[in-house]
Amino acid sequence: MSAPRILFVDDEPLILQGFRNLLWKKRNEWELVFANGGEQALEEMSRGPFDLVISDMRMPGMDGATLLNEISDRYPRAVRLVLSGQAERSAMLKAIPVAHQYLSKPCDGSTLRAAIERALDLRTTFLDESFRGILGKITQLPSMPQSYLELSEAVADSGYNINLIAEIVQRDPAMSIRVLQLINSACFGSQIQTTSIVEAVRFLGTDLLKGLALMGNFLNAAECNKYEDFCLDRLQSNWIRSSKLARRFLSGSEQAEAAFSATLIRDIGRLILASNLPDQFEESLRETKATGLPAHLVEKKIFGTTHAEIGAYLLSMWGLPLNIVESVALHHTPRQLPKGPAEVLAAVHVAGAITDAWDISDAPIDPAAHLDLEFLQAAGLAEETKRWLALAEEQRNAP
């Protein structure tokens, strides 16, 4: 296999030289190319494919967001990272749909190397022949929903108000219907019954709304195909319970919201398969029920890939942060994670496994049967997992 090709883009030659120095020890493993500005970067891209592009945000002429947008359109298989310490908020918002990860400048060598290694490792999943084969059969992979972009921009503005968020929801009729269905559903018991979008938005919170926006197209499409043992309302209840658990696991950490979001949308790939390949998806449901095997193992047999990989691919193409994409891709197989921070993936893995087990039995979860204890031990989270399990039982038994 040829060495991964990585393109660094900055308008300051000294910064580019700094990258060269930081990664000097990797020169025999990676092919490193350095471009002075956006125009030169596109010239380099035209000469041959790159696996990874790392760009500064603020550059004269073509800024980082514009460059990455061009690369996204022309070379969608390249992983795109933003590395900047001075970008204005408006410029960063422009990069939301096209950047897979954001790194702060200055960035030390170990952090930069780890980010590159993890990005390249995830990308290998999307180059697998069986994965590419099933992807070619999927026709409904829409662009990132506009409502998600608008919600992200509104939330990023520290002066946002609930009425503005409600207006964004109301501009999307399908999302408005879904929000009202959800707020009045069994997911929230008898806590609230309302026909007010404003009241629903206030109760649900922006993170849940953003998750609904991401899944909106597929939620509607999947409802057209009613499968036995694939109840969308029950699944949605599971996603909400598990996402709240994951956030509680990392309460007080800056990663808590990433864990919430990744857990909420971890099964978006199931909706994609249900919408695009109904016959094979129904076959996978029947075999899962008949054999008692985990769904992702049955999917691997039937599709050659899993809902986790399919969902992660879509989210990566939409430019969601790499730790969320990674957590969605590996939430059933967390030990495949390269070295580096593991808290978000661990929280997603444990929270998802717990609520999946709750859907099957009222008995307390058996960690050895449902969790990857080897991964959690290697990540230094064995004791923390015990605390998480206790928190889960406490939340489950709460009135």
C-alpha positions as CSV (number, residue, x, y, z in Angstrom):
1,M,0.0,0.0,0.0
2,S,1.4,3.4,-0.9
3,A,2.2,6.0,1.8
4,P,-0.7,8.3,2.7
5,R,-0.4,11.7,1.1
6,I,-1.0,14.7,3.3
7,L,-1.3,18.3,2.2
8,F,-0.7,21.2,4.5
9,V,-2.0,24.6,3.5
10,D,-1.0,28.0,5.1
11,D,-0.1,31.4,3.8
12,E,2.9,31.7,6.2
13,P,6.0,29.8,5.1
14,L,7.3,29.7,8.7
15,I,4.2,27.8,9.7
16,L,4.6,25.3,6.9
17,Q,8.3,24.8,7.9
18,G,7.1,24.2,11.5
19,F,4.8,21.4,10.3
20,R,7.7,19.9,8.4
21,N,9.8,20.0,11.5
22,L,7.0,18.6,13.8
23,L,6.5,15.6,11.4
24,W,10.1,15.0,10.4
25,K,10.1,11.5,12.0
26,K,7.1,10.5,9.9
27,R,8.7,11.4,6.5
28,N,9.3,7.8,5.6
29,E,5.7,6.8,6.5
30,W,3.7,9.7,5.1
31,E,4.2,11.8,1.9
32,L,4.0,15.4,3.1
33,V,3.3,18.2,0.7
34,F,3.1,21.9,1.6
35,A,1.1,24.6,-0.2
36,N,1.4,28.3,0.3
37,G,-2.2,29.4,0.1
38,G,-5.4,28.1,-1.4
39,E,-4.6,28.5,-5.1
40,Q,-1.4,26.5,-4.7
41,A,-3.2,23.9,-2.7
42,L,-5.7,23.3,-5.6
43,E,-2.8,23.0,-8.0
44,E,-1.3,20.3,-5.9
45,M,-4.6,18.5,-5.6
46,S,-5.0,18.5,-9.4
47,R,-1.7,16.7,-9.8
48,G,-2.7,13.7,-7.7
49,P,-5.1,12.5,-4.9
50,F,-4.5,13.4,-1.2
51,D,-5.7,11.3,1.7
52,L,-5.8,14.3,4.1
53,V,-5.8,18.1,3.8
54,I,-4.9,20.3,6.8
55,S,-5.6,24.0,6.2
56,D,-5.3,27.2,8.1
57,M,-8.6,29.2,8.2
58,R,-7.6,32.8,7.8
59,M,-5.6,33.3,4.6
60,P,-5.6,36.2,2.1
61,G,-7.5,35.6,-1.2
62,M,-9.0,32.1,-0.7
63,D,-9.7,31.4,3.0
64,G,-9.7,28.0,4.5
65,A,-13.4,27.5,4.4
66,T,-13.6,28.3,0.7
67,L,-10.7,26.0,-0.1
68,L,-12.1,23.1,1.8
69,N,-15.5,23.6,0.1
70,E,-13.7,23.4,-3.2
71,I,-11.9,20.3,-2.1
72,S,-15.1,18.8,-0.8
73,D,-16.8,19.2,-4.2
74,R,-13.9,18.1,-6.4
75,Y,-12.2,15.5,-4.1
76,P,-14.8,14.3,-1.6
77,R,-12.7,11.3,-0.5
78,A,-10.0,13.5,1.1
79,V,-10.3,14.0,4.9
80,R,-10.4,17.7,5.7
81,L,-9.0,19.3,8.9
82,V,-8.9,22.9,10.0
83,L,-5.9,24.1,12.0
84,S,-6.3,27.7,13.2
85,G,-5.9,29.8,16.3
86,Q,-7.4,33.1,15.2
87,A,-10.4,32.3,13.0
88,E,-13.4,34.5,13.4
89,R,-16.6,32.7,14.4
90,S,-18.3,33.5,11.1
91,A,-15.4,31.9,9.2
92,M,-15.5,28.8,11.3
93,L,-19.3,28.5,10.7
94,K,-18.6,28.5,7.0
95,A,-16.4,25.5,7.6
96,I,-19.0,23.4,9.5
97,P,-20.3,21.5,6.4
98,V,-16.8,20.8,4.9
99,A,-14.3,20.3,7.8
100,H,-14.1,16.9,9.5
101,Q,-12.1,18.2,12.5
102,Y,-10.8,21.4,14.1
103,L,-7.4,21.7,15.7
104,S,-6.1,24.7,17.6
105,K,-3.0,26.6,16.7
106,P,-0.3,26.3,18.0
107,C,-0.5,22.5,18.0
108,D,2.2,20.4,19.5
109,G,3.7,17.5,17.5
110,S,2.1,14.7,19.5
111,T,-1.4,16.1,19.1
112,L,-1.0,16.7,15.4
113,R,0.4,13.3,14.8
114,A,-2.4,11.6,16.8
115,A,-5.1,13.6,14.9
116,I,-3.6,12.6,11.5
117,E,-3.2,8.9,12.5
118,R,-6.8,8.7,13.7
119,A,-8.1,10.4,10.6
120,L,-6.2,8.1,8.3
121,D,-7.2,5.0,10.3
122,L,-10.9,5.9,10.0
123,R,-10.6,6.6,6.3
124,T,-9.3,3.0,5.6
125,T,-12.8,1.8,6.6
126,F,-14.3,3.8,3.8
127,L,-11.9,2.3,1.2
128,D,-12.9,-1.4,1.9
129,E,-14.1,-3.0,-1.3
130,S,-17.2,-4.5,0.2
131,F,-18.1,-1.1,1.8
132,R,-17.7,0.7,-1.5
133,G,-19.8,-2.0,-3.2
134,I,-22.8,-1.5,-0.9
135,L,-22.4,2.3,-1.0
136,G,-22.9,2.1,-4.8
137,K,-26.3,0.6,-4.2
138,I,-27.4,3.4,-1.9
139,T,-29.2,6.2,-3.8
140,Q,-30.5,8.4,-1.0
141,L,-27.5,10.1,0.5
142,P,-28.6,13.7,0.8
143,S,-26.5,16.8,1.5
144,M,-26.4,18.1,5.1
145,P,-29.9,19.5,6.0
146,Q,-30.1,23.2,5.9
147,S,-31.9,23.2,9.2
148,Y,-28.9,21.7,10.9
149,L,-26.6,24.4,9.5
150,E,-29.0,27.1,10.7
151,L,-29.3,25.6,14.1
152,S,-25.5,25.3,14.5
153,E,-25.1,29.0,13.5
154,A,-27.8,30.1,15.9
155,V,-26.4,28.0,18.8
156,A,-22.9,29.3,18.2
157,D,-24.1,32.8,18.6
158,S,-24.0,33.5,22.4
159,G,-26.9,35.9,22.0
160,Y,-29.3,33.3,20.5
161,N,-32.8,33.1,21.9
162,I,-35.4,30.4,22.0
163,N,-37.7,32.2,19.6
164,L,-35.0,32.2,16.9
165,I,-34.4,28.5,17.3
166,A,-38.2,27.9,17.1
167,E,-38.3,29.9,13.9
168,I,-35.7,27.7,12.3
169,V,-37.6,24.6,13.3
170,Q,-40.9,26.1,11.9
171,R,-39.3,26.8,8.5
172,D,-38.9,23.0,8.2
173,P,-42.4,21.5,8.2
174,A,-41.1,17.9,8.4
175,M,-39.0,18.8,11.4
176,S,-41.8,20.7,13.1
177,I,-44.0,17.7,12.8
178,R,-41.3,15.4,14.2
179,V,-40.6,17.8,17.1
180,L,-44.3,17.9,18.1
181,Q,-44.7,14.1,17.7
182,L,-41.6,13.6,19.9
183,I,-42.5,16.1,22.7
184,N,-46.0,14.5,23.0
185,S,-44.8,10.9,22.8
186,A,-44.1,8.3,25.4
187,C,-40.4,9.3,25.3
188,F,-41.2,12.0,27.8
189,G,-44.0,10.3,29.6
190,S,-46.5,12.9,30.9
191,Q,-43.9,15.6,31.5
192,I,-45.3,17.8,28.8
193,Q,-48.1,17.9,26.3
194,T,-48.1,20.9,23.9
195,T,-48.7,22.1,20.4
196,S,-46.3,25.0,20.8
197,I,-43.0,24.7,18.8
198,V,-41.5,27.3,21.2
199,E,-42.4,25.3,24.3
200,A,-41.2,22.1,22.6
201,V,-37.9,23.7,21.7
202,R,-37.4,25.0,25.2
203,F,-37.9,21.5,26.6
204,L,-36.0,19.4,24.1
205,G,-32.8,21.5,24.0
206,T,-30.6,22.4,21.1
207,D,-28.5,19.3,21.0
208,L,-31.5,17.0,20.6
209,L,-32.9,19.4,17.9
210,K,-29.7,19.3,16.0
211,G,-29.7,15.5,16.1
212,L,-33.3,15.4,14.8
213,A,-32.3,17.7,12.0
214,L,-29.5,15.4,11.0
215,M,-31.7,12.4,10.9
216,G,-34.8,14.1,9.6
217,N,-34.7,13.0,6.0
218,F,-34.2,9.4,6.9
219,L,-36.7,9.4,9.7
220,N,-39.4,10.3,7.2
221,A,-38.1,7.9,4.6
222,A,-37.9,5.0,7.0
223,E,-41.5,5.5,8.1
224,C,-42.6,4.6,4.6
225,N,-41.3,1.1,5.2
226,K,-42.8,-0.6,8.3
227,Y,-40.8,-3.6,9.3
228,E,-41.5,-6.1,12.0
229,D,-39.2,-5.6,14.9
230,F,-38.2,-2.1,13.6
231,C,-40.4,0.3,15.5
232,L,-39.2,3.8,14.8
233,D,-40.8,5.3,17.9
234,R,-39.2,2.6,20.2
235,L,-35.8,3.2,18.5
236,Q,-36.1,6.9,19.0
237,S,-36.9,6.5,22.6
238,N,-33.8,4.3,22.9
239,W,-31.6,6.9,21.2
240,I,-32.8,9.7,23.5
241,R,-32.4,7.7,26.7
242,S,-28.9,6.5,25.7
243,S,-27.8,10.0,24.6
244,K,-28.8,11.4,28.0
245,L,-26.9,8.6,29.7
246,A,-23.8,9.3,27.7
247,R,-23.9,13.0,28.5
248,R,-24.4,12.1,32.2
249,F,-21.4,9.8,32.1
250,L,-19.1,12.7,31.0
251,S,-20.9,15.4,33.1
252,G,-18.5,18.2,33.8
253,S,-16.3,17.3,30.8
254,E,-16.0,19.4,27.6
255,Q,-16.7,16.1,25.8
256,A,-20.2,15.6,27.3
257,E,-22.1,17.2,24.4
258,A,-20.1,15.3,21.8
259,A,-21.0,12.1,23.6
260,F,-24.6,13.1,23.6
261,S,-24.7,13.9,19.9
262,A,-22.8,10.8,18.8
263,T,-25.0,8.5,20.9
264,L,-28.2,10.1,19.6
265,I,-27.2,9.6,15.9
266,R,-25.2,6.4,16.3
267,D,-27.8,4.3,14.4
268,I,-28.4,6.7,11.5
269,G,-27.0,4.0,9.3
270,R,-29.9,1.7,10.1
271,L,-32.2,4.3,8.7
272,I,-30.1,4.6,5.5
273,L,-30.2,0.9,5.0
274,A,-34.0,0.7,5.7
275,S,-34.7,3.5,3.2
276,N,-32.4,2.3,0.4
277,L,-32.2,-1.5,0.6
278,P,-35.5,-2.6,2.1
279,D,-35.4,-6.2,1.0
280,Q,-31.9,-6.9,2.4
281,F,-32.6,-4.9,5.5
282,E,-35.7,-6.9,6.2
283,E,-33.7,-10.1,5.7
284,S,-31.2,-8.8,8.3
285,L,-34.0,-8.1,10.8
286,R,-35.3,-11.6,10.3
287,E,-31.9,-13.3,10.8
288,T,-31.1,-11.1,13.8
289,K,-34.3,-12.2,15.4
290,A,-33.9,-15.9,14.5
291,T,-30.2,-16.2,15.6
292,G,-30.1,-13.8,18.4
293,L,-26.8,-12.4,17.0
294,P,-26.1,-8.7,17.3
295,A,-27.5,-6.7,14.3
296,H,-24.1,-5.4,13.2
297,L,-22.7,-9.0,12.8
298,V,-25.7,-10.0,10.7
299,E,-25.4,-6.8,8.6
300,K,-21.7,-7.6,8.0
301,K,-22.7,-11.0,6.6
302,I,-25.6,-9.7,4.4
303,F,-24.3,-6.3,3.3
304,G,-20.6,-6.7,3.7
305,T,-20.6,-3.7,6.0
306,T,-22.6,-2.4,9.0
307,H,-25.0,0.4,9.8
308,A,-22.2,1.9,12.0
309,E,-19.8,2.2,9.0
310,I,-22.5,3.5,6.6
311,G,-23.7,6.1,9.1
312,A,-20.2,7.2,9.9
313,Y,-19.5,7.6,6.2
314,L,-22.5,9.9,5.7
315,L,-21.6,12.0,8.7
316,S,-18.0,12.3,7.5
317,M,-19.2,13.5,4.2
318,W,-21.3,16.1,6.0
319,G,-18.2,17.3,7.9
320,L,-19.2,16.4,11.4
321,P,-16.3,16.4,13.9
322,L,-14.0,13.4,13.7
323,N,-14.6,12.2,17.3
324,I,-18.3,12.0,16.5
325,V,-17.8,10.2,13.2
326,E,-15.3,7.9,14.9
327,S,-17.6,7.1,17.7
328,V,-20.5,6.3,15.4
329,A,-18.2,4.0,13.2
330,L,-16.8,2.1,16.2
331,H,-19.6,2.1,18.8
332,H,-20.0,-1.7,18.4
333,T,-16.3,-2.4,17.9
334,P,-14.5,0.1,20.1
335,R,-11.2,-1.8,20.4
336,Q,-10.5,-0.8,16.8
337,L,-9.9,2.7,18.0
338,P,-6.2,3.8,17.5
339,K,-4.3,5.1,20.4
340,G,-5.6,8.4,21.7
341,P,-8.5,9.9,23.7
342,A,-11.3,7.3,24.1
343,E,-13.8,8.9,26.5
344,V,-16.4,9.9,23.9
345,L,-16.3,6.5,22.2
346,A,-16.4,4.7,25.5
347,A,-19.5,6.7,26.7
348,V,-21.3,6.1,23.4
349,H,-20.4,2.3,23.5
350,V,-21.5,1.9,27.1
351,A,-24.7,4.0,26.9
352,G,-25.8,2.3,23.7
353,A,-25.1,-1.2,25.0
354,I,-27.0,-0.4,28.2
355,T,-30.2,0.9,26.6
356,D,-30.1,-1.9,24.0
357,A,-30.0,-4.4,26.8
358,W,-32.9,-2.6,28.6
359,D,-35.0,-3.1,25.5
360,I,-34.6,-6.8,25.8
361,S,-34.7,-7.5,29.5
362,D,-35.5,-5.9,32.8
363,A,-32.5,-7.6,34.4
364,P,-29.4,-5.5,35.3
365,I,-26.9,-5.4,32.5
366,D,-24.2,-8.0,32.4
367,P,-21.0,-6.1,31.6
368,A,-19.1,-9.1,30.4
369,A,-21.9,-9.9,27.9
370,H,-22.7,-6.5,26.6
371,L,-19.5,-4.3,27.0
372,D,-16.0,-4.5,25.4
373,L,-14.3,-4.8,28.8
374,E,-10.9,-5.2,27.1
375,F,-11.2,-1.9,25.3
376,L,-12.4,-0.1,28.5
377,Q,-9.6,-1.6,30.5
378,A,-7.0,-0.5,27.9
379,A,-8.5,3.0,27.8
380,G,-8.0,3.3,31.6
381,L,-11.8,3.5,32.1
382,A,-12.5,0.2,33.9
383,E,-13.3,1.9,37.3
384,E,-15.2,4.7,35.5
385,T,-17.3,2.1,33.8
386,K,-18.5,0.8,37.2
387,R,-19.6,4.3,38.1
388,W,-21.4,4.6,34.8
389,L,-23.3,1.4,35.3
390,A,-24.4,2.6,38.7
391,L,-25.5,5.9,37.2
392,A,-27.5,4.0,34.6
393,E,-29.3,1.9,37.1
394,E,-30.1,5.0,39.2
395,Q,-31.5,6.8,36.1
396,R,-33.5,3.7,35.1
397,N,-35.1,3.4,38.5
398,A,-35.8,7.1,38.9
399,P,-39.5,8.0,39.0
